[in-house]
Amino acid sequence: GQAAAPPQPSQEDLEEEAWEIRELVATKLAAVYREEQEMKEREQRLAVERVEYLKTFAVIDAEDKVEFGPMRLLRQRYQLIRLLGKSIGQSWAYRAFDLHTLQNVMLRVHENLKAPQGGQECFESAAQECEVAKTLRHPCMASLVDHFVHDGGSYVTVWEFCEGDLLEAYLRRTGTASEKEAKGIALQLLSALRYLESKGHVLDRQDLRSSRIAIRGGEVKICGLTLPSFRRGGSSSSSSGRASSQTAEALHRARPVE
């Protein structure tokens, strides 16, 4: 006789099989998506590392060409450790160690005030500005520690060293800041601007660049001020004042509503 036909699966069996297939496909899709996200994150990290590597390479290459290449000891007090980079206004920034206070400091060598270009009056004017700047104290701003004329004719300013990452590098690694984090940063900078305004000091707009602001544990600090004598091209205080006021207004608009 003829063989019996295989039993047809019930509707419940078909639904269970379809559910298993859907779950398997969903699991595979989740794994593929996770791998894709990991690849994107790795690509982003490599891009950041590449930029930081190129910057580090450029700084190391420059160390052999600038005036303080051998990492000298200045004034029998400041031991240069490494070059940090070139700042706005033709100045070189170094990480140094203060042998008196046993603390790290940031040392700036301003080349645009060399005697052949500006004469002794420029040095005297810069010294007066530095003495005033030494009285400025704010938690969101590096303090000026010392200043002097170097043997080579350059003017040197010594600033409190800001621990943490530069805001530029921090945002490059973490991506766009959240609204809460951005407001926190803006409020801290606004506080510093208001303090400087109350002291009659005009903040140069270049000091608010992300490459001139350090961040650590959510706290930001301006890595030193650009005093009028060291501003590139002799920018007037009036033009810098307008820029400072515009920045203050922009930060004020970012203040959260209470």
C-alpha positions as CSV (number, residue, x, y, z in Angstrom):
1,G,0.0,0.0,0.0
2,Q,1.0,3.6,-0.3
3,A,3.2,5.2,2.5
4,A,1.4,7.4,4.9
5,A,1.8,11.2,4.2
6,P,4.0,13.0,6.8
7,P,1.9,14.9,9.3
8,Q,1.5,18.5,8.6
9,P,2.9,20.9,11.2
10,S,0.4,22.6,13.2
11,Q,-0.1,26.4,13.2
12,E,1.5,26.6,16.6
13,D,4.6,24.8,15.4
14,L,4.9,27.1,12.4
15,E,4.6,30.2,14.6
16,E,7.2,28.9,17.0
17,E,9.6,28.2,14.1
18,A,9.0,31.6,12.6
19,W,9.7,33.2,16.0
20,E,13.0,31.3,16.3
21,I,14.1,32.5,12.9
22,R,13.2,36.1,13.7
23,E,15.1,35.9,17.0
24,L,18.1,34.4,15.2
25,V,18.1,37.1,12.6
26,A,17.7,39.8,15.2
27,T,20.6,38.4,17.2
28,K,22.8,38.4,14.0
29,L,21.8,41.9,13.1
30,A,22.6,43.1,16.6
31,A,26.0,41.5,16.4
32,V,26.7,43.1,13.0
33,Y,25.5,46.5,14.3
34,R,27.7,46.1,17.3
35,E,30.7,45.3,15.2
36,E,30.0,48.2,12.9
37,Q,29.8,50.6,15.9
38,E,33.1,49.2,17.2
39,M,34.7,49.7,13.8
40,K,33.4,53.3,13.7
41,E,34.7,54.0,17.2
42,R,38.1,52.5,16.3
43,E,38.2,54.6,13.2
44,Q,37.5,57.7,15.2
45,R,40.1,56.9,17.8
46,L,42.7,56.2,15.1
47,A,41.8,59.5,13.4
48,V,42.3,61.3,16.7
49,E,45.6,59.5,17.4
50,R,46.8,60.4,14.0
51,V,46.1,64.1,14.5
52,E,47.8,64.0,18.0
53,Y,50.7,62.1,16.6
54,L,51.3,64.6,13.8
55,K,51.1,67.5,16.3
56,T,53.5,65.7,18.7
57,F,55.9,65.0,15.7
58,A,55.8,68.7,14.7
59,V,56.6,69.8,18.2
60,I,59.5,67.4,18.6
61,D,60.8,68.4,15.2
62,A,60.6,72.1,16.3
63,E,62.5,71.5,19.5
64,D,65.7,71.0,17.6
65,K,65.2,74.3,15.7
66,V,64.1,76.9,18.4
67,E,66.3,78.9,20.7
68,F,65.9,76.6,23.7
69,G,66.4,73.3,21.9
70,P,68.8,71.8,24.4
71,M,66.2,72.4,27.2
72,R,68.1,74.9,29.3
73,L,67.9,76.0,32.8
74,L,66.7,79.7,33.0
75,R,67.6,82.0,35.8
76,Q,68.9,79.0,37.8
77,R,65.2,78.3,38.6
78,Y,63.2,77.1,35.6
79,Q,64.2,73.8,34.1
80,L,62.7,73.4,30.6
81,I,61.1,69.9,30.2
82,R,59.6,69.9,26.7
83,L,58.2,72.2,24.1
84,L,54.4,72.5,24.1
85,G,53.9,74.4,20.9
86,K,53.8,77.8,19.4
87,S,51.2,80.3,20.7
88,I,49.5,83.2,19.2
89,G,51.7,86.3,18.9
90,Q,55.0,84.6,18.0
91,S,55.6,83.0,21.4
92,W,56.8,79.5,22.2
93,A,55.3,77.6,25.1
94,Y,57.3,75.2,27.2
95,R,56.5,72.9,30.1
96,A,59.0,73.7,32.8
97,F,59.8,72.8,36.4
98,D,60.2,75.5,39.1
99,L,63.1,74.5,41.3
100,H,62.0,76.9,44.0
101,T,58.4,75.9,44.4
102,L,58.9,72.3,43.0
103,Q,55.9,72.6,40.7
104,N,55.3,72.4,37.0
105,V,54.8,75.7,35.2
106,M,54.2,76.9,31.7
107,L,56.9,79.2,30.3
108,R,56.2,81.4,27.3
109,V,59.1,82.9,25.3
110,H,57.8,86.0,23.4
111,E,59.9,86.7,20.4
112,N,58.0,89.7,19.1
113,L,59.4,91.9,21.8
114,K,63.1,91.6,20.9
115,A,65.1,94.7,21.5
116,P,65.9,95.5,17.8
117,Q,62.2,95.7,17.0
118,G,60.8,97.4,20.1
119,G,63.6,98.8,22.2
120,Q,63.8,99.0,26.0
121,E,60.5,100.9,26.2
122,C,58.7,97.7,25.1
123,F,60.3,95.7,27.8
124,E,59.4,98.3,30.4
125,S,55.8,98.4,29.2
126,A,55.6,94.6,29.2
127,A,57.0,94.5,32.7
128,Q,54.3,96.9,34.0
129,E,51.5,94.9,32.3
130,C,52.9,91.7,33.9
131,E,53.0,93.2,37.4
132,V,49.3,94.1,37.0
133,A,48.5,90.6,35.6
134,K,50.2,88.9,38.6
135,T,47.5,90.4,40.8
136,L,44.7,88.6,38.8
137,R,43.4,85.5,40.5
138,H,40.5,83.4,39.3
139,P,39.8,79.6,39.5
140,C,39.1,79.5,35.7
141,M,42.3,81.3,34.8
142,A,46.0,80.4,35.1
143,S,47.9,82.8,37.3
144,L,51.1,84.6,36.2
145,V,53.9,83.5,38.4
146,D,57.0,85.4,37.1
147,H,58.4,87.4,34.2
148,F,61.8,88.5,33.0
149,V,63.9,89.4,30.0
150,H,66.0,86.6,28.7
151,D,69.7,87.0,27.7
152,G,68.8,86.5,24.0
153,G,66.5,89.5,24.0
154,S,63.2,87.7,24.3
155,Y,60.7,88.4,27.0
156,V,59.6,85.4,29.2
157,T,56.4,85.0,31.1
158,V,55.9,82.1,33.6
159,W,52.4,80.8,34.2
160,E,50.7,78.3,36.5
161,F,50.6,75.0,34.7
162,C,47.1,73.8,33.8
163,E,46.6,70.0,34.4
164,G,44.2,68.0,32.2
165,D,43.5,68.0,28.5
166,L,43.2,70.9,26.1
167,L,39.6,71.4,25.3
168,E,40.5,71.0,21.6
169,A,41.9,67.5,22.1
170,Y,39.1,66.6,24.6
171,L,36.4,67.4,22.1
172,R,38.2,65.6,19.4
173,R,38.3,62.4,21.4
174,T,34.8,62.5,23.0
175,G,32.9,64.2,20.2
176,T,30.4,67.0,20.5
177,A,29.8,68.1,24.1
178,S,26.3,67.6,25.6
179,E,24.1,70.6,26.2
180,K,24.7,70.4,30.0
181,E,28.5,70.1,29.6
182,A,28.6,73.0,27.1
183,K,26.6,75.2,29.4
184,G,28.9,74.3,32.3
185,I,32.0,75.3,30.2
186,A,30.3,78.5,29.0
187,L,29.4,79.6,32.6
188,Q,32.9,79.1,33.8
189,L,34.4,81.1,31.0
190,L,31.7,83.8,31.5
191,S,32.7,84.0,35.2
192,A,36.3,84.6,34.2
193,L,35.3,87.2,31.7
194,R,33.2,89.1,34.2
195,Y,36.1,89.0,36.7
196,L,38.6,90.4,34.2
197,E,36.1,93.1,33.2
198,S,35.7,94.1,36.9
199,K,39.5,94.4,37.1
200,G,39.7,96.5,33.9
201,H,41.5,93.9,31.9
202,V,40.5,93.2,28.3
203,L,40.7,89.5,27.3
204,D,42.2,88.8,23.9
205,R,39.8,86.7,21.8
206,Q,42.7,84.3,21.0
207,D,42.7,83.3,24.7
208,L,39.3,81.6,24.3
209,R,40.4,79.3,21.5
210,S,39.8,75.6,22.4
211,S,43.6,75.1,22.1
212,R,44.2,77.6,24.9
213,I,41.7,76.2,27.4
214,A,42.4,73.2,29.7
215,I,39.6,70.9,31.0
216,R,39.8,68.5,33.9
217,G,36.9,66.8,35.7
218,G,34.5,69.2,34.1
219,E,36.4,72.3,35.3
220,V,38.0,74.5,32.6
221,K,40.9,77.0,32.9
222,I,42.2,79.6,30.5
223,C,45.9,78.7,30.0
224,G,47.3,82.2,30.5
225,L,46.5,85.7,29.2
226,T,47.8,87.4,26.1
227,L,48.8,90.8,27.4
228,P,48.6,93.9,25.1
229,S,52.4,94.1,24.6
230,F,52.5,90.5,23.3
231,R,49.5,90.6,20.9
232,R,50.2,89.8,17.3
233,G,50.4,92.9,15.1
234,G,49.9,95.3,18.0
235,S,46.2,94.8,18.1
236,S,44.5,97.7,19.8
237,S,42.7,97.4,23.1
238,S,39.6,98.8,21.5
239,S,39.3,96.1,18.9
240,S,40.1,93.4,21.5
241,G,37.6,95.0,23.8
242,R,34.8,94.6,21.2
243,A,35.8,91.0,20.7
244,S,35.7,90.4,24.4
245,S,32.3,92.0,24.8
246,Q,30.9,90.0,21.9
247,T,32.2,86.8,23.5
248,A,30.7,87.8,26.9
249,E,27.3,88.4,25.3
250,A,27.4,85.1,23.4
251,L,28.3,83.2,26.7
252,H,25.6,85.1,28.5
253,R,23.0,83.9,26.0
254,A,24.0,80.4,26.7
255,R,23.3,80.8,30.4
256,P,20.5,78.3,31.5
257,V,17.2,79.8,32.7
258,E,16.7,79.5,36.4
